């Protein structure tokens, strides 16, 4: 059975924002090439859009990764690690008891 490729909605939003910013930059340079008067804020706004889109996407993914690591969930929502709760037994005592048992078994 073939596994479907999932595309996150946040990635689609990032692609749309980047496409919009690149189109704005391209139209700005085309207007300059044809000696048309154009507002200089178009280039500034488009670069701000590109940087803001990238920054927000990276921060979103960083927060999502931290959340998944904190709760032990993979990208499909399945737990990859089960938390084990121990009783109030000292780990050193348990190790010493196991060492004593192995010595008596050998000797």
MARLUMFI-212057 format. One line per field, with one value per atom (N, C-alpha, C, O): residue number from 1; chain; z negated, x negated, y. Coordinates in nm, 2 decimals, padded with zeros to 4 digits. Last residue first. Example, Ala and Ser with C-alpha at 12.3 -4.5 7.8 and 13.67 -1.06 7.14 Angstrom:
2
resi: 2 | 2 | 2 | 2 | 1 | 1 | 1 | 1
chain: A | A | A | A | A | A | A | A
c3: -00.71 | -00.71 | -00.79 | -00.80 | -00.78 | -00.78 | -00.78 | -00.85
c1: -01.28 | -01.37 | -01.29 | -01.34 | -01.32 | -01.23 | -01.32 | -01.42
c2: -00.22 | -00.11 | 00.00 | 00.11 | -00.57 | -00.45 | -00.33 | -00.33
END
This chain:
107
resi: 107 | 107 | 107 | 107 | 106 | 106 | 106 | 106 | 105 | 105 | 105 | 105 | 104 | 104 | 104 | 104 | 103 | 103 | 103 | 103 | 102 | 102 | 102 | 102 | 101 | 101 | 101 | 101 | 100 | 100 | 100 | 100 | 99 | 99 | 99 | 99 | 98 | 98 | 98 | 98 | 97 | 97 | 97 | 97 | 96 | 96 | 96 | 96 | 95 | 95 | 95 | 95 | 94 | 94 | 94 | 94 | 93 | 93 | 93 | 93 | 92 | 92 | 92 | 92 | 91 | 91 | 91 | 91 | 90 | 90 | 90 | 90 | 89 | 89 | 89 | 89 | 88 | 88 | 88 | 88 | 87 | 87 | 87 | 87 | 86 | 86 | 86 | 86 | 85 | 85 | 85 | 85 | 84 | 84 | 84 | 84 | 83 | 83 | 83 | 83 | 82 | 82 | 82 | 82 | 81 | 81 | 81 | 81 | 80 | 80 | 80 | 80 | 79 | 79 | 79 | 79 | 78 | 78 | 78 | 78 | 77 | 77 | 77 | 77 | 76 | 76 | 76 | 76 | 75 | 75 | 75 | 75 | 74 | 74 | 74 | 74 | 73 | 73 | 73 | 73 | 72 | 72 | 72 | 72 | 71 | 71 | 71 | 71 | 70 | 70 | 70 | 70 | 69 | 69 | 69 | 69 | 68 | 68 | 68 | 68 | 67 | 67 | 67 | 67 | 66 | 66 | 66 | 66 | 65 | 65 | 65 | 65 | 64 | 64 | 64 | 64 | 63 | 63 | 63 | 63 | 62 | 62 | 62 | 62 | 61 | 61 | 61 | 61 | 60 | 60 | 60 | 60 | 59 | 59 | 59 | 59 | 58 | 58 | 58 | 58 | 57 | 57 | 57 | 57 | 56 | 56 | 56 | 56 | 55 | 55 | 55 | 55 | 54 | 54 | 54 | 54 | 53 | 53 | 53 | 53 | 52 | 52 | 52 | 52 | 51 | 51 | 51 | 51 | 50 | 50 | 50 | 50 | 49 | 49 | 49 | 49 | 48 | 48 | 48 | 48 | 47 | 47 | 47 | 47 | 46 | 46 | 46 | 46 | 45 | 45 | 45 | 45 | 44 | 44 | 44 | 44 | 43 | 43 | 43 | 43 | 42 | 42 | 42 | 42 | 41 | 41 | 41 | 41 | 40 | 40 | 40 | 40 | 39 | 39 | 39 | 39 | 38 | 38 | 38 | 38 | 37 | 37 | 37 | 37 | 36 | 36 | 36 | 36 | 35 | 35 | 35 | 35 | 34 | 34 | 34 | 34 | 33 | 33 | 33 | 33 | 32 | 32 | 32 | 32 | 31 | 31 | 31 | 31 | 30 | 30 | 30 | 30 | 29 | 29 | 29 | 29 | 28 | 28 | 28 | 28 | 27 | 27 | 27 | 27 | 26 | 26 | 26 | 26 | 25 | 25 | 25 | 25 | 24 | 24 | 24 | 24 | 23 | 23 | 23 | 23 | 22 | 22 | 22 | 22 | 21 | 21 | 21 | 21 | 20 | 20 | 20 | 20 | 19 | 19 | 19 | 19 | 18 | 18 | 18 | 18 | 17 | 17 | 17 | 17 | 16 | 16 | 16 | 16 | 15 | 15 | 15 | 15 | 14 | 14 | 14 | 14 | 13 | 13 | 13 | 13 | 12 | 12 | 12 | 12 | 11 | 11 | 11 | 11 | 10 | 10 | 10 | 10 | 9 | 9 | 9 | 9 | 8 | 8 | 8 | 8 | 7 | 7 | 7 | 7 | 6 | 6 | 6 | 6 | 5 | 5 | 5 | 5 | 4 | 4 | 4 | 4 | 3 | 3 | 3 | 3 | 2 | 2 | 2 | 2 | 1 | 1 | 1 | 1
chain: A | A | A | A | A | A | A | A | A | A | A | A | A | A | A | A | A | A | A | A | A | A | A | A | A | A | A | A | A | A | A | A | A | A | A | A | A | A | A | A | A | A | A | A | A | A | A | A | A | A | A | A | A | A | A | A | A | A | A | A | A | A | A | A | A | A | A | A | A | A | A | A | A | A | A | A | A | A | A | A | A | A | A | A | A | A | A | A | A | A | A | A | A | A | A | A | A | A | A | A | A | A | A | A | A | A | A | A | A | A | A | A | A | A | A | A | A | A | A | A | A | A | A | A | A | A | A | A | A | A | A | A | A | A | A | A | A | A | A | A | A | A | A | A | A | A | A | A | A | A | A | A | A | A | A | A | A | A | A | A | A | A | A | A | A | A | A | A | A | A | A | A | A | A | A | A | A | A | A | A | A | A | A | A | A | A | A | A | A | A | A | A | A | A | A | A | A | A | A | A | A | A | A | A | A | A | A | A | A | A | A | A | A | A | A | A | A | A | A | A | A | A | A | A | A | A | A | A | A | A | A | A | A | A | A | A | A | A | A | A | A | A | A | A | A | A | A | A | A | A | A | A | A | A | A | A | A | A | A | A | A | A | A | A | A | A | A | A | A | A | A | A | A | A | A | A | A | A | A | A | A | A | A | A | A | A | A | A | A | A | A | A | A | A | A | A | A | A | A | A | A | A | A | A | A | A | A | A | A | A | A | A | A | A | A | A | A | A | A | A | A | A | A | A | A | A | A | A | A | A | A | A | A | A | A | A | A | A | A | A | A | A | A | A | A | A | A | A | A | A | A | A | A | A | A | A | A | A | A | A | A | A | A | A | A | A | A | A | A | A | A | A | A | A | A | A | A | A | A | A | A | A | A | A | A | A | A | A | A | A | A | A | A | A | A | A | A | A | A | A | A | A | A | A | A | A | A | A | A | A | A | A | A | A | A | A | A | A | A | A | A | A | A | A | A | A | A | A
c3: -04.14 | -04.24 | -04.31 | -04.39 | -03.98 | -03.92 | -04.01 | -03.97 | -04.15 | -04.04 | -03.98 | -03.94 | -04.31 | -04.37 | -04.26 | -04.29 | -04.12 | -04.19 | -04.25 | -04.24 | -04.06 | -03.95 | -04.01 | -03.96 | -04.30 | -04.25 | -04.14 | -04.13 | -04.33 | -04.43 | -04.37 | -04.39 | -04.11 | -04.11 | -04.21 | -04.18 | -04.19 | -04.07 | -04.07 | -04.02 | -04.42 | -04.43 | -04.31 | -04.33 | -04.30 | -04.39 | -04.41 | -04.42 | -04.15 | -04.08 | -04.17 | -04.12 | -04.35 | -04.25 | -04.18 | -04.16 | -04.48 | -04.55 | -04.46 | -04.48 | -04.28 | -04.32 | -04.40 | -04.38 | -04.26 | -04.15 | -04.19 | -04.14 | -04.51 | -04.47 | -04.37 | -04.38 | -04.46 | -04.48 | -04.43 | -04.32 | -04.43 | -04.51 | -04.55 | -04.66 | -04.09 | -04.23 | -04.30 | -04.24 | -03.78 | -03.87 | -04.01 | -04.05 | -03.47 | -03.61 | -03.70 | -03.70 | -03.15 | -03.25 | -03.39 | -03.42 | -02.86 | -02.98 | -03.09 | -03.10 | -02.54 | -02.65 | -02.78 | -02.80 | -02.23 | -02.36 | -02.47 | -02.48 | -02.03 | -01.99 | -02.11 | -02.10 | -01.96 | -02.06 | -02.01 | -01.97 | -01.66 | -01.74 | -01.84 | -01.81 | -01.49 | -01.61 | -01.70 | -01.79 | -01.28 | -01.25 | -01.37 | -01.37 | -01.38 | -01.30 | -01.26 | -01.22 | -01.73 | -01.60 | -01.51 | -01.56 | -02.07 | -01.96 | -01.83 | -01.81 | -02.33 | -02.27 | -02.16 | -02.15 | -02.44 | -02.46 | -02.40 | -02.41 | -02.36 | -02.50 | -02.53 | -02.63 | -02.08 | -02.17 | -02.31 | -02.38 | -02.01 | -01.98 | -02.06 | -02.11 | -02.09 | -02.15 | -02.13 | -02.22 | -01.93 | -02.07 | -02.14 | -02.23 | -01.68 | -01.71 | -01.86 | -01.91 | -01.71 | -01.68 | -01.72 | -01.78 | -01.73 | -01.84 | -01.83 | -01.93 | -01.47 | -01.60 | -01.71 | -01.79 | -01.31 | -01.30 | -01.42 | -01.47 | -01.38 | -01.40 | -01.40 | -01.49 | -01.31 | -01.45 | -01.47 | -01.58 | -01.03 | -01.10 | -01.25 | -01.32 | -00.96 | -00.94 | -01.02 | -01.08 | -01.04 | -01.11 | -01.08 | -01.18 | -00.86 | -01.00 | -01.08 | -01.17 | -00.61 | -00.65 | -00.80 | -00.85 | -00.63 | -00.61 | -00.65 | -00.71 | -00.67 | -00.78 | -00.76 | -00.86 | -00.43 | -00.56 | -00.67 | -00.74 | -00.25 | -00.24 | -00.37 | -00.41 | -00.35 | -00.34 | -00.33 | -00.40 | -00.31 | -00.45 | -00.45 | -00.54 | -00.03 | -00.11 | -00.25 | -00.31 | 00.02 | 00.07 | -00.01 | -00.04 | -00.09 | -00.14 | -00.10 | -00.18 | 00.06 | -00.08 | -00.14 | -00.22 | 00.32 | 00.29 | 00.14 | 00.10 | 00.27 | 00.32 | 00.29 | 00.24 | 00.20 | 00.09 | 00.14 | 00.05 | 00.43 | 00.37 | 00.26 | 00.22 | 00.71 | 00.57 | 00.51 | 00.52 | 01.03 | 00.94 | 00.80 | 00.77 | 01.37 | 01.23 | 01.14 | 01.16 | 01.60 | 01.55 | 01.41 | 01.33 | 01.75 | 01.72 | 01.67 | 01.71 | 01.77 | 01.88 | 01.85 | 01.91 | 01.54 | 01.67 | 01.78 | 01.88 | 01.34 | 01.35 | 01.49 | 01.55 | 01.39 | 01.40 | 01.41 | 01.49 | 01.33 | 01.46 | 01.49 | 01.59 | 01.05 | 01.15 | 01.29 | 01.37 | 00.97 | 00.94 | 01.03 | 01.09 | 01.04 | 01.11 | 01.08 | 01.17 | 00.87 | 01.01 | 01.09 | 01.18 | 00.62 | 00.65 | 00.80 | 00.86 | 00.64 | 00.62 | 00.66 | 00.72 | 00.67 | 00.78 | 00.77 | 00.86 | 00.42 | 00.54 | 00.66 | 00.74 | 00.26 | 00.24 | 00.36 | 00.40 | 00.36 | 00.36 | 00.35 | 00.42 | 00.29 | 00.43 | 00.45 | 00.54 | 00.01 | 00.09 | 00.23 | 00.29 | -00.03 | -00.08 | 00.00 | 00.04 | 00.07 | 00.13 | 00.09 | 00.17 | -00.09 | 00.05 | 00.11 | 00.20 | -00.34 | -00.32 | -00.17 | -00.13 | -00.29 | -00.32 | -00.30 | -00.25 | -00.27 | -00.15 | -00.17 | -00.08 | -00.52 | -00.41 | -00.29 | -00.21 | -00.67 | -00.69 | -00.58 | -00.55 | -00.58 | -00.54 | -00.56 | -00.49 | -00.46 | -00.57 | -00.52 | -00.42 | -00.28 | -00.27 | -00.38 | -00.38 | -00.28 | -00.34 | -00.32 | -00.35 | -00.05 | -00.10 | -00.15 | -00.08 | -00.14 | -00.08 | -00.14 | -00.26 | -00.06 | -00.16 | -00.10 | -00.01 | 00.08 | 00.10 | 00.00 | -00.03 | 00.00 | 00.00 | 00.00 | -00.08
c1: -02.93 | -03.02 | -02.96 | -03.02 | -02.73 | -02.86 | -02.94 | -03.00 | -02.53 | -02.50 | -02.63 | -02.63 | -02.64 | -02.60 | -02.57 | -02.60 | -02.67 | -02.79 | -02.76 | -02.84 | -02.41 | -02.49 | -02.62 | -02.67 | -02.31 | -02.25 | -02.34 | -02.35 | -02.47 | -02.48 | -02.43 | -02.48 | -02.37 | -02.51 | -02.53 | -02.61 | -02.11 | -02.13 | -02.28 | -02.30 | -02.15 | -02.09 | -02.11 | -02.13 | -02.27 | -02.34 | -02.28 | -02.36 | -02.05 | -02.17 | -02.26 | -02.31 | -01.87 | -01.83 | -01.96 | -01.97 | -02.01 | -01.98 | -01.95 | -01.99 | -02.01 | -02.13 | -02.11 | -02.19 | -01.74 | -01.80 | -01.93 | -01.97 | -01.51 | -01.63 | -01.70 | -01.71 | -01.17 | -01.28 | -01.40 | -01.41 | -00.90 | -01.00 | -01.11 | -01.15 | -00.85 | -00.81 | -00.92 | -01.02 | -00.83 | -00.90 | -00.84 | -00.79 | -00.68 | -00.68 | -00.73 | -00.69 | -00.76 | -00.76 | -00.77 | -00.86 | -00.61 | -00.67 | -00.65 | -00.55 | -00.70 | -00.61 | -00.68 | -00.79 | -00.74 | -00.80 | -00.70 | -00.62 | -00.58 | -00.70 | -00.78 | -00.87 | -00.24 | -00.35 | -00.46 | -00.45 | -00.13 | -00.14 | -00.26 | -00.36 | -00.11 | -00.03 | -00.04 | 00.03 | -00.28 | -00.15 | -00.06 | 00.06 | -00.52 | -00.45 | -00.31 | -00.22 | -00.51 | -00.57 | -00.48 | -00.38 | -00.54 | -00.45 | -00.53 | -00.60 | -00.63 | -00.66 | -00.57 | -00.53 | -00.59 | -00.49 | -00.51 | -00.43 | -00.83 | -00.78 | -00.68 | -00.69 | -00.83 | -00.94 | -00.89 | -00.92 | -00.61 | -00.61 | -00.72 | -00.69 | -00.70 | -00.58 | -00.58 | -00.54 | -00.92 | -00.94 | -00.82 | -00.83 | -00.79 | -00.89 | -00.91 | -00.92 | -00.63 | -00.57 | -00.66 | -00.62 | -00.83 | -00.74 | -00.67 | -00.65 | -00.95 | -01.03 | -00.94 | -00.97 | -00.73 | -00.79 | -00.87 | -00.87 | -00.70 | -00.59 | -00.65 | -00.61 | -00.95 | -00.91 | -00.80 | -00.79 | -00.93 | -01.04 | -01.00 | -01.03 | -00.71 | -00.71 | -00.81 | -00.78 | -00.80 | -00.69 | -00.68 | -00.64 | -01.02 | -01.04 | -00.92 | -00.94 | -00.89 | -00.99 | -01.01 | -01.01 | -00.73 | -00.67 | -00.77 | -00.73 | -00.92 | -00.81 | -00.75 | -00.73 | -01.06 | -01.13 | -01.03 | -01.05 | -00.84 | -00.92 | -00.99 | -00.98 | -00.76 | -00.66 | -00.74 | -00.70 | -00.98 | -00.93 | -00.84 | -00.83 | -00.99 | -01.10 | -01.06 | -01.10 | -00.76 | -00.77 | -00.88 | -00.87 | -00.81 | -00.70 | -00.72 | -00.69 | -01.03 | -01.05 | -00.94 | -00.96 | -00.91 | -01.03 | -01.04 | -01.07 | -00.72 | -00.68 | -00.79 | -00.76 | -00.83 | -00.78 | -00.74 | -00.72 | -00.88 | -00.99 | -00.95 | -01.02 | -00.66 | -00.68 | -00.79 | -00.79 | -00.77 | -00.71 | -00.75 | -00.85 | -00.74 | -00.76 | -00.69 | -00.58 | -00.93 | -00.80 | -00.82 | -00.90 | -01.13 | -01.14 | -01.00 | -00.96 | -01.15 | -01.07 | -01.06 | -00.97 | -01.29 | -01.35 | -01.28 | -01.34 | -01.11 | -01.23 | -01.29 | -01.34 | -00.92 | -00.88 | -01.00 | -01.00 | -01.07 | -01.02 | -00.98 | -01.01 | -01.11 | -01.23 | -01.19 | -01.25 | -00.85 | -00.92 | -01.04 | -01.06 | -00.78 | -00.71 | -00.78 | -00.78 | -00.96 | -00.97 | -00.90 | -00.96 | -00.86 | -00.99 | -01.01 | -01.07 | -00.60 | -00.62 | -00.76 | -00.77 | -00.67 | -00.60 | -00.61 | -00.63 | -00.78 | -00.87 | -00.80 | -00.87 | -00.56 | -00.67 | -00.76 | -00.81 | -00.40 | -00.35 | -00.47 | -00.47 | -00.56 | -00.53 | -00.48 | -00.52 | -00.56 | -00.69 | -00.66 | -00.73 | -00.29 | -00.35 | -00.48 | -00.50 | -00.26 | -00.18 | -00.24 | -00.25 | -00.44 | -00.46 | -00.39 | -00.44 | -00.31 | -00.45 | -00.48 | -00.53 | -00.08 | -00.07 | -00.21 | -00.21 | -00.19 | -00.12 | -00.11 | -00.13 | -00.29 | -00.39 | -00.32 | -00.39 | -00.06 | -00.15 | -00.25 | -00.30 | 00.05 | 00.12 | 00.02 | 00.03 | -00.17 | -00.11 | -00.05 | -00.10 | -00.10 | -00.16 | -00.09 | 00.04 | -00.18 | -00.10 | -00.17 | -00.29 | -00.17 | -00.25 | -00.16 | -00.07 | -00.06 | -00.03 | -00.13 | -00.16 | -00.20 | -00.18 | -00.16 | -00.24 | -00.06 | -00.14 | -00.10 | 00.02 | -00.08 | 00.00 | -00.09 | -00.18
c2: -01.80 | -01.87 | -01.98 | -02.04 | -01.71 | -01.75 | -01.84 | -01.93 | -01.64 | -01.74 | -01.79 | -01.91 | -01.45 | -01.58 | -01.68 | -01.80 | -01.25 | -01.30 | -01.44 | -01.53 | -01.18 | -01.24 | -01.30 | -01.40 | -01.08 | -01.20 | -01.26 | -01.39 | -00.85 | -00.96 | -01.09 | -01.19 | -00.70 | -00.74 | -00.86 | -00.95 | -00.66 | -00.74 | -00.79 | -00.90 | -00.50 | -00.63 | -00.72 | -00.84 | -00.27 | -00.35 | -00.49 | -00.59 | -00.18 | -00.22 | -00.31 | -00.41 | -00.12 | -00.22 | -00.27 | -00.39 | 00.09 | -00.04 | -00.15 | -00.26 | 00.28 | 00.22 | 00.09 | 00.00 | 00.36 | 00.28 | 00.22 | 00.11 | 00.32 | 00.38 | 00.29 | 00.17 | 00.34 | 00.25 | 00.32 | 00.37 | 00.43 | 00.50 | 00.41 | 00.41 | 00.32 | 00.33 | 00.41 | 00.45 | 00.50 | 00.41 | 00.43 | 00.53 | 00.51 | 00.56 | 00.46 | 00.34 | 00.59 | 00.48 | 00.55 | 00.63 | 00.69 | 00.73 | 00.62 | 00.57 | 00.58 | 00.57 | 00.61 | 00.57 | 00.72 | 00.68 | 00.68 | 00.77 | 00.80 | 00.72 | 00.67 | 00.59 | 00.82 | 00.83 | 00.74 | 00.63 | 00.98 | 00.86 | 00.87 | 00.93 | 01.19 | 01.20 | 01.07 | 01.06 | 01.20 | 01.14 | 01.14 | 01.11 | 01.29 | 01.38 | 01.33 | 01.41 | 01.17 | 01.18 | 01.27 | 01.32 | 01.27 | 01.24 | 01.26 | 01.36 | 01.35 | 01.22 | 01.18 | 01.06 | 01.60 | 01.50 | 01.37 | 01.28 | 01.73 | 01.73 | 01.62 | 01.56 | 01.69 | 01.63 | 01.62 | 01.53 | 01.84 | 01.70 | 01.63 | 01.52 | 02.10 | 02.04 | 01.89 | 01.81 | 02.14 | 02.13 | 02.07 | 01.99 | 02.14 | 02.04 | 02.02 | 01.91 | 02.37 | 02.24 | 02.13 | 02.03 | 02.57 | 02.54 | 02.41 | 02.34 | 02.54 | 02.52 | 02.49 | 02.40 | 02.60 | 02.47 | 02.44 | 02.33 | 02.88 | 02.78 | 02.64 | 02.56 | 02.98 | 02.98 | 02.89 | 02.82 | 02.94 | 02.88 | 02.87 | 02.77 | 03.10 | 02.96 | 02.89 | 02.78 | 03.36 | 03.30 | 03.15 | 03.08 | 03.39 | 03.39 | 03.33 | 03.25 | 03.38 | 03.28 | 03.27 | 03.16 | 03.61 | 03.48 | 03.37 | 03.27 | 03.81 | 03.79 | 03.65 | 03.58 | 03.80 | 03.78 | 03.74 | 03.65 | 03.87 | 03.74 | 03.71 | 03.59 | 04.12 | 04.00 | 03.87 | 03.77 | 04.27 | 04.25 | 04.13 | 04.05 | 04.26 | 04.20 | 04.17 | 04.07 | 04.41 | 04.27 | 04.20 | 04.08 | 04.66 | 04.58 | 04.43 | 04.34 | 04.74 | 04.72 | 04.63 | 04.55 | 04.75 | 04.66 | 04.63 | 04.52 | 04.95 | 04.81 | 04.71 | 04.60 | 05.19 | 05.11 | 04.97 | 04.88 | 05.32 | 05.25 | 05.16 | 05.07 | 05.31 | 05.35 | 05.26 | 05.14 | 05.40 | 05.30 | 05.35 | 05.41 | 05.49 | 05.54 | 05.43 | 05.39 | 05.30 | 05.34 | 05.39 | 05.34 | 05.19 | 05.33 | 05.38 | 05.49 | 04.92 | 04.99 | 05.14 | 05.20 | 04.85 | 04.82 | 04.90 | 04.94 | 04.92 | 05.00 | 04.98 | 05.07 | 04.72 | 04.86 | 04.95 | 05.04 | 04.49 | 04.51 | 04.66 | 04.71 | 04.53 | 04.54 | 04.55 | 04.62 | 04.51 | 04.63 | 04.64 | 04.75 | 04.25 | 04.36 | 04.50 | 04.58 | 04.11 | 04.10 | 04.22 | 04.27 | 04.18 | 04.22 | 04.21 | 04.31 | 04.06 | 04.20 | 04.25 | 04.36 | 03.79 | 03.86 | 04.01 | 04.08 | 03.74 | 03.74 | 03.80 | 03.87 | 03.77 | 03.86 | 03.86 | 03.97 | 03.56 | 03.70 | 03.80 | 03.89 | 03.34 | 03.37 | 03.51 | 03.58 | 03.36 | 03.38 | 03.41 | 03.49 | 03.31 | 03.43 | 03.46 | 03.57 | 03.05 | 03.16 | 03.29 | 03.38 | 02.90 | 02.91 | 03.02 | 03.09 | 02.94 | 02.99 | 03.01 | 03.11 | 02.79 | 02.94 | 03.00 | 03.11 | 02.54 | 02.60 | 02.75 | 02.83 | 02.50 | 02.51 | 02.57 | 02.64 | 02.49 | 02.60 | 02.61 | 02.72 | 02.26 | 02.38 | 02.50 | 02.60 | 02.00 | 02.08 | 02.21 | 02.27 | 01.72 | 01.86 | 01.94 | 01.95 | 01.39 | 01.49 | 01.62 | 01.63 | 01.13 | 01.24 | 01.35 | 01.40 | 00.81 | 00.94 | 01.04 | 01.04 | 00.50 | 00.60 | 00.73 | 00.77 | 00.21 | 00.33 | 00.44 | 00.46 | -00.12 | 00.00 | 00.12 | 00.13
END
